[in-house]
Amino acid sequence: MIEIKIPKEITDYKEKFLFGLTVRQLVSAVAALAVCIPLFIFGKDFLGEDVVGWLIIFIAVPIFAFGFFKYDGMAFEKFLGLLFRQKWKEPQKRRYEELPVFWDCREEIIEDKIIHQLAQIKHSNKKNKRKERV
């Protein structure tokens, strides 16, 4: 039986362009190859294959991320902007402050609750007695 994958949300649909990749993914893959292949060919003589291999990895990962990375529906550049804004531009400063108010008056609060509960019990008993008389 032929199955067709239908996205739940129409905005999640991305048209495949070539080799099962979207245009964004294809462009980022071509850009990574265009940077990394010449770097390997010309760099291995100067730095050695191991060092150039690691250099290519560190260069290619961000380039590929622009095409393939998505987090909560955000593209990589939007995610980087949000990360920058949250971590460095507008960091949230939170400090822990213990409030001793509750500890100082907890006995009073407990006593008040007990008194309130006892008052409710007395009130409900009076209502029950009135109903029995009637």
N, C-alpha and C positions, 0 to 999 in steps of 0.2 A: 504494500500500500504506500502511496506517495504521501509524504508529510511536508507541509509547508509551515515554516516558522512565521508566526504572525506576532509582532510586538504588541504588548499590552497598551503602550502609549505611542501614539503616532509620531511624537517628537523624538522618540528613541531610535527611530529608523534612520539608518545611514546607508546610502546607496554605495554598493561596491563598484569600484572603478576598474581595477586591474589586479589580477592574481588574488582576488578576494580581499583586497585592501581598499580602504576609502582613499579619497584624494589626499587628505591630510596625512594619513599613514604612509602613502606612497612617496609623497614629497619629502617627508622626514627620513625615510629609508634611503632615498636617492641622495639626499644631502649628507647623511652620515657616511654613505659609501664614497661620495665625492671628496669628503675630507679625509677619511681614514685610509683609503687605498694609497693615495700619493704619499701620505705621511709614513706608511709602512715601507713603501718602495724606497723612498729617499732617506728615511730616518734610520733604517736598520744598519746602514753603514757607519753612521756617526755614534749612535747610542747603544746599539746592540738590539737583538730581536726581543729579548725579555723586557727591557725598559720600554721599547716602542710598543710592545703588546699591551703593557699596562697603561701607557699613555693613551693609546687608542681606546681602551675600555673607558677611561675617565672622560674622554672627549665624546665618544659615541653614545654613552648612556643618556646624557642630557638631550642630545639631538633626537634620539629615539623617543625619549619621554615626551617631547613636544607632539609627537604623532600618536603615540599609543597609550599614554597615561591618562586615566580619568579617575577622579575621586568625587563621589557624590554628584556626578553629572558635570563637574567642572573640568575644563581643560587644564593642561599643565601650567600655562601661564597665569590663569586665574587663580589656581591653587597656590602658586608661588607668591602672587600679589597678596592673597589672604594671609599666607604664612608670614610674609614680611611685615604686614600691617599688625598682626597679632603678636608677633614675637619682639619686634624691634621698634616699630613706629609708635604703637599705642599699647604697650604692655599693661596688663592689669596688675595693679599692686594690691595684693590681699595680705592682710596680717591677721593672725589669730589673736583674739582677745577673749580671755575668760571672764565671764560675767559672774561675779560672786553674789549677785542679787538673789538668785534662786537658792543658793546654799545657805544664805543668811536667814531667809524667811520660809524655808521649806516646812519647818514644824508648824508655823502659822497657817500655811496653805493646807497642810494635812488636817489640822484641827478644824479649819473652816469647812473643808469638805465633809468631815465627819459630822459636824454640827448641822450642815445643810442636809445631809442624808438622813440624819435622825429627825429633823424637822419634816422632811417629806414622808417618812414612815408614820409619824404621829398624825400628819394631815390625812394620809390615806386611811389610817385606822379610824379617824373621826368620821370620814365619809362612809366607810363600811358600816359603822355603828348606826349612822343616820338612815341608811338604806334598810338595815334590819328592822328598825323601829317603824318604818313606813309600811 
